[in-house]
Amino acid sequence: MSQTPPTFAGRSTFLHGFARRDDETAPGIQPSTWWGSTDLVLPEGTNETIVRLQAADGAHSRGILYRRGPETTVVVFNHPRADFSCHYLIPSLVAAGYAAFGGQGRNLGNDIDCVHEYLLADLAAQIGYLRRQGFEKVLLCGNSGGGSLSTFYQAQATTKPPGRLTATPAGDPYDLNTIDLPPADGLILLAAHIGEGAFALDNLDPSVIDENDPLSCDPTLDMYNPANGYRRPPEVSSYSPEFVERYRAAQRARVTRLDAVARQDIARRRRYRELMARWDFRDRPLDEQLHITRLATTSRYLTIARVAANPSYTDLSIDRSHRTISTLLGPDPHTANYKLGGFASVMTPEGWLSTWSGQATRASVLANITNVTEPTLVISFDADAGILPHEARSIFDRAGAEDRELGHVDANHYGLARTEPREAPIVEAGNLIVRWLKARFPAAGAPETADSPNVAVVKEYFRRGDARSADVLDLFTEDVEFFFPKHGVGHGKAEFIAFAAGLRDSVYVLHDQETMTFLENGSRVVVEGTTYGHDSEGSKWQGAVTPGGRFCSVFEIRDGLIARNYIYADPDYTSRHAEGFRWGLDRQW
């Protein structure tokens, strides 16, 4: 008899997490996350409280609250169907002095009947609970599909009654004006697409000509047809602009057809329910009553074949990024497109219209983000195969918050790097979020001393610069003077813009803002610290770990603005100038 345990072959709802303890794992199995890491662990002394919640509409959900002590700020993770109760960023937040709530909504693991309007009641229950626990600041972190859910919630929560939605896209009454929707104090969007409906629209295979036949195909609209430009990976496909234009139009047409099927089914049931409500219904013959009841009750599931057909999966020239040929459902796009169990594969008509229809859903980030004025952080995972950089940029550009930032991390959709250590981007994303939080929301621990005005403007320079915010220029005098090695001395904002553009073409630089040292002398502020990042070819550095990355900058402040900024650093961040290492590389950096 074999002593080897069987291998799990199904799909788990647990997609994002940190390592489990020994006593939470079957004997003989190494405690790990979904992808095998044991490095992401909760800090010592973390308390985990299982929370059972009931929403205002009576539905049940749950989650886990993580905290170590007197935290006053909590970050809430949620998703329409995924399990975020053990999200991989929770250890970083707890270690930094923030509490975290990992949520599981009413549609955990199964969004067949997911109606986004109903999910808002779950988030309201979570935020209400956390407020009652004494948290002064509550933020939403929308990861992947949680981005559109969190943005939808915040947009409705900040809309005063009676201006909120009163029905679902299917026309079913659901008055959000009658539910207490406590707004969050800030919004973090992490590797978030612009909405599940928009995601489905981009991924629906428009070559399907018969919704009852998953193999039906119009070859002229098939992105996996070599005649249209498809090539077997690892060779990159190449689709003509004309094909892509026809393809996108056909995708919209398929959504319109599916919407029509859903609405017809809903209309038929509603029509017969109205007959049942008539005063003379009980006077009809019994067999007629039964027939009407069945027509008022019976529905059909929409079975939606082939939902991994975005040309950007195989043609990497479409919105270029650091991604490789892959999908969120598997490494081979063609196989993923035909496999069972993809996104939106089986849906009720009501769930389809509210969640996955790119034309009917209200859970659109781009439609809702303009109404979110609370501090907003948008983070793009630039090697994400399914969510491309233009989506994060579009979200950032439309955000209604004056205080908004856009960050980039070189990671796939699940926060992993292609090379070891695979979890490094998760640590980077956690550091980015913690830096952003600490500039705005209190963390547990000793209170920080107030910065002088000069130090404050320099810190704001690093914050805006790392976020790639255009308003960093507002911190400069018009005649600002700056220096950078191998660039020389520059003068004025226009020349600084040209310098920054040239730097961005070759390297992506971020500063370890939590570890920087500031020394003030009159109008001058000296900053010593480290940077990390990657160059245009994907090579990475980490200051104090690799040879490149240490820096010192000298600022001069005039009337509250930066008049001079001299940056002293080795611009060979990734150590390509090998002959310069006269004493070798085997030493402390």
Secondary structure as GFF3:
##gff-version 3
##sequence-region A 1 589
A	DSSP	three_ten_helix	22	24	.	.	.	ID=ss1
A	DSSP	beta_strand	47	54	.	.	.	ID=ss2
A	DSSP	beta_strand	60	67	.	.	.	ID=ss3
A	DSSP	beta_strand	73	78	.	.	.	ID=ss4
A	DSSP	alpha_helix	90	95	.	.	.	ID=ss5
A	DSSP	beta_strand	99	104	.	.	.	ID=ss6
A	DSSP	alpha_helix	116	132	.	.	.	ID=ss7
A	DSSP	beta_strand	137	143	.	.	.	ID=ss8
A	DSSP	alpha_helix	146	157	.	.	.	ID=ss9
A	DSSP	three_ten_helix	176	178	.	.	.	ID=ss10
A	DSSP	beta_strand	186	190	.	.	.	ID=ss11
A	DSSP	alpha_helix	196	203	.	.	.	ID=ss12
A	DSSP	three_ten_helix	219	221	.	.	.	ID=ss13
A	DSSP	three_ten_helix	226	228	.	.	.	ID=ss14
A	DSSP	alpha_helix	241	276	.	.	.	ID=ss15
A	DSSP	three_ten_helix	281	283	.	.	.	ID=ss16
A	DSSP	alpha_helix	286	297	.	.	.	ID=ss17
A	DSSP	beta_strand	302	303	.	.	.	ID=ss18
A	DSSP	three_ten_helix	311	313	.	.	.	ID=ss19
A	DSSP	alpha_helix	333	338	.	.	.	ID=ss20
A	DSSP	beta_strand	346	347	.	.	.	ID=ss21
A	DSSP	alpha_helix	349	351	.	.	.	ID=ss22
A	DSSP	pi_helix	352	356	.	.	.	ID=ss23
A	DSSP	alpha_helix	365	368	.	.	.	ID=ss24
A	DSSP	three_ten_helix	369	371	.	.	.	ID=ss25
A	DSSP	beta_strand	376	381	.	.	.	ID=ss26
A	DSSP	alpha_helix	389	398	.	.	.	ID=ss27
A	DSSP	beta_strand	404	409	.	.	.	ID=ss28
A	DSSP	alpha_helix	424	438	.	.	.	ID=ss29
A	DSSP	alpha_helix	453	466	.	.	.	ID=ss30
A	DSSP	three_ten_helix	470	475	.	.	.	ID=ss31
A	DSSP	beta_strand	476	484	.	.	.	ID=ss32
A	DSSP	beta_strand	488	491	.	.	.	ID=ss33
A	DSSP	alpha_helix	492	506	.	.	.	ID=ss34
A	DSSP	beta_strand	507	511	.	.	.	ID=ss35
A	DSSP	beta_strand	517	521	.	.	.	ID=ss36
A	DSSP	beta_strand	524	535	.	.	.	ID=ss37
A	DSSP	beta_strand	540	542	.	.	.	ID=ss38
A	DSSP	beta_strand	550	558	.	.	.	ID=ss39
A	DSSP	beta_strand	561	569	.	.	.	ID=ss40
A	DSSP	three_ten_helix	578	580	.	.	.	ID=ss41
###
